[in-house]
């Protein structure tokens, strides 16, 4: 059964390698697929569209407005006088009025509302950039985890083959009576351990592929094109200083806009304490409160409305201090985000350096483990080493292989994290 599984996996690897020559799913291609499918990104785009329309709505406050109103009443106690003579009481009234209004000065409220709407639009646009950074990092993480899972599966398959080869040799020698049953039991136990390791690796790889597919909107069991090997070298990243990174980060840029929005909110809050001037032109018909059946003349009316707040018990000054406190909060938030970005940048830069050293050391360790396994296996077959030495060498080999793959994965994730920090 296990040989059948190995054979199937071999065919799978060959198939993936052959397909890679025709259709290779690179990290950039996967990024694009995830970005295209992302429901969160689509929500952010719609939110931005809504904020654009909100800004346009705010601009309409500066334009003239036309309203038509109509109203009618009937006195139910005197319906019998509905058709009374002219000059006599009639139990109904009506009015119809068309009004053209134009605000002239609203204390700065209209300008403040426009500025706030513009700030919201810019903030939502920056939210799209922040979402893209998160999507790119998530897609890179899922991609490289799937690649590492495949490397673990390949390593488990190779380890199983190594153990099976040694098992075959020991089984033949035991049948010939050349060795004791103890060695056979020890290698048999290791054989089962290798099978279990392969099953776990296969499970992890299947789960990684399912997650890979779901994130880009494909069916969980859809066929996946070949991925970049986890050992492939990533393009060098450009190391940047804090000032350069701050200029690229959407979350830092949003702090400037938030400060400007708070300033606009302050002006809007103070506008109700400023003079307000508007004008209107109205035209229509009105029977009057008591309608006496007279002819209803068409009456055009022009008007000017002026409101000047005089005394509000110091509310204006209190409101101003309150809004300035809110602005101060936004400025402190900007400093806080700057410190957070500096911390992220420092950590990401350190990981880049340290993971390079981890890969280098893991490669050297893997080379030593391979040489040790070859020598110990050869010595055992020549009768110069014990079974314990072989099992120890095999264990060292599989641990070294796992450490190397984990080091490669850590290196890829360090690059992905750095790219996220610099918003690349």
N, C-alpha and C positions, 0 to 999 in steps of 0.2 A: 504493500500500500504506500509506504513512504517513498519507495523508488518511483512509483507512479506519480506521486506529488512532485518529486524532484524533476521528473521528465516533463511534467506539465509546466512547471516553473521555468524550465529551460526553454521550452517553446515560447512561453510568454516573453522572456527576456529577448529571445531571437526576434520575435514579432515586433516588440517595441523598438529594437535596434533598427530593424528594417524600415519600420514606419518613420523613424526619426529622420531617415534620409529624405523623406517626402514631406512630412508635416510635423515640425518640431514646435512644441508649445514652450516658448521662451518665457522668462520672467516678465518681460515687457508686454508680451502678448496676453499673458494671464492677467496682468494689471489692467489692461484695456478691457478685457472681458468682464472682470469684476466691476470695474468702474461703470461699464455700460449697463450692467444688470442691477447695480446697487439701488435698493428701494430708499435707503436713507438719503443718498445723493439726489434722487428724484424729488424727495420731499423738500430738500434744501433749495432746489431749483424753483419749485412751486412757491415756496416761502419768499424767495427773492422776487418772483413775478408779482406776488401780492404786495410786496413792499414798494415796487415800482409803481403799481397802480395807486397805492396809498399816497405816494408823493404827488402824483398827478391830481389826485383828489384834493390835496392840500393847496395846490396851485389855483384851483377853481375858486377859492375863497377871495381872491383878488378881483374876480370878474363880476360884472353885473348879474343880478338874479331876478328872474321874472316869476311871479306867483299869481295865480288866479284863485279867488275865493268866492264862494256863493253860499247864501244862507236864506232859509225861509221859515216863517212861524205861522201858526194858526191858533186862534182863540176858540176852543171847542165850545165855550158857553154861548157864543154869539154867531154860530154858523148861519143863522137865519138872515143875518145882515151882510152875507157874502156879496150880494149884488146891490148894495145900497146906492143912493144917489151920490153924485160928486159933492164933496164937502161934508159928507156924513161919515161916521166911523165905519171902517171895514175891519173884520176880524183876522186880518192876515197882514204880514209884512214880508218884504224880501229885499235882498241886496246882492249885487254882483260887483266884484272889484278886481281889477288887474293892477298889479303893483310892480314897478321896476325899482329895485333897490341897488345902491352902490355904496359899499363901505369906503370911506375916505381915510380914516385913521382909527385903528382899533387898539391903540396903546402898544403896538408891537406884537400883538398876539398872532396875527397872520404870518408875519415873517418868522416868528419863533416856531410856529407849527410847520412851516415849510422846511426850516432847518432841521427840525426833529425828524420829519419824514425822510429827508435826504440822508440823515445819519442812520436811520433804520435801514434804508436801502443799502448803504455802504456796509453796514454791519452784517446784513444777510448775504451780501456778496462775499465778504470775508469768511462767513460761515461755510460757504461752499468750498473755499480753499482749505479750511480746517478739516472739513469732511473728506476732501480728497487726500489730504495727508494721512488721515486715519485709515482710509480705504487702501492706500498704497502700502502702508506698513502692514496692515492685516493681510493683504494679498501676498506680500513678500513672505510673511511668517508662515502662512498656510502652504505656500509653494515650496519653501525650503524644508518645511517639516515633512511634506510628502516625499520630497527628494531624499531626505535623510531616512525616512521609513523604507524606501526602496533599497537604499544602500544597506540598511540593517537586514532586510530580507535577503539580499544577495550574499551578505556576510554569513547569515545563518545557514543558507544553502551551502556555501563553501565549507563552513565548519562541519556541517553534517556529512559532506562528502569526505572530508579529511578523516573524521571519526569512522565512517563506514569502511574506508580503505584499510584502516588499521584493524577494525573489527574482523574484516575478511581474512587478513593475515593471521590474526590470533586464533580465529575459529579453525582455520586449516591446521595450525600447529597443535591446537588442542585435540583435534580429531586424530592427528598423527601421534598423540601422546607426548609431544615435546615440551609442553608447559602444563602448569597446574590449572585447575578450574578457577582459582582465585583471580588470575589475570583475565580470564574470560568474563567473570562476573563484573570485574571492575570496568572493562571496556564496554560491556553490555549496559551497565548503568550510565556510562558517559554517552552511549549511543541514544538511550532514551532521553537524556538531558538535551542532547542536540536536536532530537525530534521535537521536544517540547519548546525549545528555543525557536525553532523554525515556525511552529504553529503560532506562537505569540507574535513573532515578527510578521507573519502573514496577516494576522488579525490587525495589528497596528497599521500595516500598509493599506489594508482594505478600508479601515476607518479614515485614514489620512486622505485617500482618494475620494471617499464619499464627501468629506468636508471640502475638498478641493472643488468638486463638481457643484455642490450646493451653493458655494459662495459665488460662482459665476453663472448660476441660474440653470445648470444642467441637471439631469436626473442623477441620483446618487450612484447608480450602477452604470452610468454612461462610460463608454470607452474613452480613455484619456491618452492624448498624444504623449510622446516621450518628453520627459522633463530634463532639464540640465542636471548633470551629475552634481552631487553635493561637493565633490572635490574640485569642481571647476573654479578657476580664479575669477573673482569679480573685478570689474574695472576699478581702478584707483579712484578714491573719492577725494575731493578737494577740501583740504582742511581750512576752516574759516575762523575768524575771530568773532567775538561777541557782537561788536557793532555791525559787522556784515550780516550776521545771522538775524539780529533784531530787525534789520531792514527787509528780511525775507519772510519773517514769521507773521502770519495773519492775526494770531492772537495778540501780538504786541501792537500791530497796526490798529487793531480794533480799540485799544485803550485810548489812542488819540481821538478817535471818533466818539468814543463814549464820553470823553471830557467835553468835546464840542457839543454833544447832545445834552449833557448836563447844563452847559451854559445856555443853550436854547431853552431848556426847561425853566431855568431861572428867569429868563426874559418873559416867557409865557406866564409864569406865576405872578410876575410883577405887572403884567400888562393890565390887569383888572384895576390897578390903582392909578393908571394913566388916563388922560382924557381920551374919549372915544367920539368920533364924528362919522356920521353916515347921512346919506341923502336918499330920497325916494321920490318917485313920480307915480301917482295912482290915478286911475280913471275907472268910473263905473256908475251904477245906479243904486239908489237907496231910498226906500219908501219912508224911512223915518220910524221912530219907535211906535207912534200911533199913526196909522195910515188913514187919511181922510179922502182917498179916492182922487187926489189931485194928479196932474201930469207929472211924470218923474223925469226931471232934466238929467242930461249927461253931464257929470261933474268931474273935470280933471283937477287934480290937486298935486302940488309940489311941496315937498317938506324937507327940512334939515333937522337932524337929531344930534344933539351935543350933550355929552355926559362928562362931568368933571368931578371926580371923587375929591372930597375936601378933608374929611376927618374919619379915620378908621382905627383909632386907639393904638397907633404904632404898628398896625398889622403889616404895612409895607416893609418897614425896617426888619421886623421879625422874619418875614418871609424871605427877605434878601439874605439874612444871616443863615437861615435854614438851607437855602439853595446853595450857598457858598460852602456849607459843610458837606453837602452831597458832592460838590465838585472836588473838594479835598479828598473825599473817599475814593473817587475815580483816579485821582493823581497818585494816591498811595497804592491803589490796585495796579497801576502801571509799573511802579517800582517793584511790587511783589512779583508780577509776571516776569519782569526783567531778571530778577534773582532766580526764578524758577527755570527760565531758559538757560541762564548761565550754569546752573546745576546740571541740567540735562546735557548741555554741550560738553561740560567737563567729564561727565560720566561716559558719554558716548565716545569721546576721544580716547579715554582711558581703555575702554573695552576694545577699541580698534587695535590698540597696541598690544594689549594683553592676549587677545585671541590669536593674534599672529604668532606670538610666542607659544601659545598652547598648541597650535597646529604644527609648528616646527618640532616641538618636543614629542608630540604624539606620533609624528612620522618617524622620528628616530626610534621611539619605543616600539613601533610596529615593525620596523626593520630588524630590531634585535629579537623581537618575539618570533618572527618568521625564521630567522637563522637558528634560534634556539630550538624551535619545534623540529626543523629539519635535522639538526644534529642529534637531538635526543631520540627522535624516531628511528634514525639510521642506527644509532648505538643500540637501541632496544632490539631492533631486528637482527643485529649482530651479536646479541646476547651480552652487551656491555652496559646496559642501563636497565633500571627496574620499571615496572608498569606505573608506579607512583610518579616517576620522573616524566613519563609520557603524559599522564593525565595533568600533571602540573604545567607542562609545556603547552598542552592544548588549552588549558584554562587561561594561561597568560596570553596566548594568541588571541582568543576570542575577546578577552578583556581589552587588549591593546587595540583590536579592531573597533570595538565599541567606543573606546576613548577617542580614537581618531575620527570616527564619524561624528561624535558629539562635539569634538573640537572644530570640525568643519562647519557644523550647524551653528555653533556659537559665533564663529567668524562671520557667517552669512547674516545672522541676526544682528550682530554688531554693526555691520554695514547698513542693514535695513533701518536700524534704530538711528544711526547717524544721519541717514538721508531724511528720516522723518524730522529730526531735530533741525536740520538746515532747510526743511521744506523743499525737498527736491523730488 
